[in-house]
Amino acid sequence: MRGNPEVIDYLNMLIGGELAARDQYLIHSRMYEDWGLNKIFERIDHESQEEASHADALIRRVLFLEGTPNMDRDDIVTGTDVVTCLKADLALEYHVREKLAKGVKLAEEHGDYVTRDMLRQQMSDTEEDHTYWLEKQMRLIELIGLQNYIQSQM
């Protein structure tokens, strides 16, 4: 099924963001594991896998629309400690949410309701799962202090 070129181009841009999110979560999860922070490692490793599934869905949609997926990944920000990792991941999620919202609007304007619904689902994952969890971790650090937070993640 031939899709709208503007929608396909936008989906390709989103692929780059999802691939970056996957890789950023991957490196951060491995850093947490190396530091002995097994609880946060497991959560962030799961996030990496979920971002990979988002990229997969976008790639499949581009192929369905008879486009060629662009696998160029956006830049990532690698933290150096727990706080900078969490802040980098949260900033990434805010960025992804903004891009997904624009994608939902674009798909709607072009009558591509399947793409719109797919992007809405990804936006829901971004807002209600990823972003919310990261914001909660930052609040916990403020409430109990970094050392107590780190201890709770061991």
N, C-alpha and C positions, 0 to 999 in steps of 0.2 A: 504494500500500500504506500503510495507516494505521499510523503508528508510535506508540510510547509517548510521551505528552506530556512526561514527565520527561526522556527521552533527547533529544527534539527541543529542549527548553529548554537542555539541557546542550550540545548541539551548537551552538546559537546563541551560547552564551557562549564556546565555543571559537573560533567564527568571529571574534569581536571580538579575541581574542588573536592569531590568525594575521594578521589585517589590521594590527594594531599592529606585529607582528614585521616584516611586509612593509614597512611605512612607516618603521620605525626603521632597518632595514637599508638601505632606499633612501636616506634622508638621509645615513646614515653613508657609504655607498658614494660618494655624490656629493661628500661632504667629502674623502674620501681621494683621489678623482680630482682635485679642486681643489688639493689639497696636493701633487700629483705622485706619489702613492703608488699606482702602477698595478697592482702585484701584489695588494695587499690590496683595491683597488677592484674588480678582477675577481672575487675570491672573494666579497666581500660583496654585490656586484651579483647574483651567482649565488644567494646565500642569499635575497635579496629575491624573486627569481623563484620559488624553491622554496617560500617561505612563501605566495606568491600561489597556487601550485598546491595547497597544503594547504587554504587558504581555499576555493578552488574545489571541492575534493573534499567539504568539509564542507557547502558551499552545495548542491551537487548531492544529497547524502545527505538533507539537510533537505527539499528539494523532493520527493525520492522518497518520503519518509515522510509526505508531504502536510502538511508544515509550511511556515511562511513564514520565510525567512531573515532574521535580524536583522543589519543591516550596520553597527551601531554599533561603532566601533573603540575598543579600550581605549586608555588613555593611553600615550604613548611617552616615553622619556628620550633626549634628544639630547646626546651627548657634546660636549666642547669641544676635545679633543685625542685622539691615538691611544689612550692608555690609558683615558680615561674612556669613549670609544666602545666599546672592547672590553669593558670591565667592564659597561657598560649592556647590551650584547648578551648577555653571559654570564648576567647576572641574569635577563634576559628568557627565555633558554632554560631556566634552572632552573625558573622559574615555569611555563612552558609544559609542561615535562616532568611537573611535579606535577599540573597540570590534566588532562593526557592520561591519566595513570595512574588518576586518579579516574574519568575517562570510560570507560576500559576496564572498570573494575570495575562501573560503573553499567550499561553495555551488557550485560555478562555477566549481571548480576542480572535483567535484563529479557529475557534470551534473544535479544538482538539481536546475533547473532554476526558479521554482516557489518559492522556499525558497530564492534564490538569489534576485528575484524581490521584495519579501516581505521585506527583509532586506534593500534593496536599498531604499524602500519607508520610512522605519523607519529612515534610515540614513538621508534622505532628511528632514524629520520632525526635526531630531536632529540638523542638520546644519542650515537649512533655517528658522526654527521657534524658537526652544528653545534656542540654543546657540546664535544666532544672537540677540534675544531679551535680553538675559542676558548680553551680551557684550554691548549692547546699554544702558542698565541701569547703568552699571559701568562707561561708558563714560559720561552719564548725571551727575552722582555724581561728577565726576572730573570737568565737565564744570560748573555746577551751585552750587556745594557744597552739602554736605549731608543734611543740614537743609532745604534747598530749595527743594531738591529732596523729602525728607520725607513729607514736606508740600504739594507737588504736588500729593502725593499718598493718601492724606486724603479724 
